[in-house]
Amino acid sequence: MLGRVTLFSAISFSLLSVCLAASVAEAQSGKQWKCSAPGLVSSSYTGGSTAYIHLSGFATGGTYPVTKKGNVATGVTANGTKFTCRQ
């Protein structure tokens, strides 16, 4: 039983290390996305088909579809505000 626990711990630690290393490598290589829009409070985009955009005047943000071309993704919020995310 101790062998299984040790093996499980080693595998878990290895997976965690790989995930952390990938996150650090992404951050260091400048592959983070930065969004801009008029009145932008906060945003989140990771390269997928949607971005989270929170604009001033609203209690929370929303998730909106984007059109991605290379290292630029663009979209429009529900109230018509255009936003751009760049890598």
TAMO-V651696 format. One record per pair of residues at least 4 apart in sequence whose ideal C-beta (glycine too) atoms are under 6 Angstrom apart, sorted by the first residue. I is the first residue (numbers start at 0). GAP is how many residues later the second one is. If there is no record, write none. Layout:
i:I gap:GAP
i:I gap:GAP
//
This chain:
i:24 gap:4
i:25 gap:5
i:30 gap:56
i:32 gap:12
i:32 gap:52
i:32 gap:54
i:33 gap:52
i:34 gap:8
i:34 gap:10
i:34 gap:48
i:34 gap:50
i:35 gap:48
i:36 gap:44
i:36 gap:46
i:38 gap:16
i:38 gap:17
i:40 gap:13
i:40 gap:15
i:41 gap:12
i:42 gap:10
i:43 gap:8
i:44 gap:6
i:44 gap:40
i:49 gap:13
i:49 gap:15
i:50 gap:13
i:50 gap:15
i:50 gap:24
i:50 gap:34
i:51 gap:9
i:51 gap:11
i:52 gap:8
i:52 gap:11
i:52 gap:24
i:52 gap:30
i:53 gap:7
i:54 gap:26
i:63 gap:11
i:63 gap:13
i:64 gap:10
i:65 gap:7
i:65 gap:9
i:66 gap:7
i:67 gap:5
i:70 gap:16
i:71 gap:14
i:72 gap:12
i:73 gap:10
i:74 gap:8
i:75 gap:6
i:76 gap:4
//
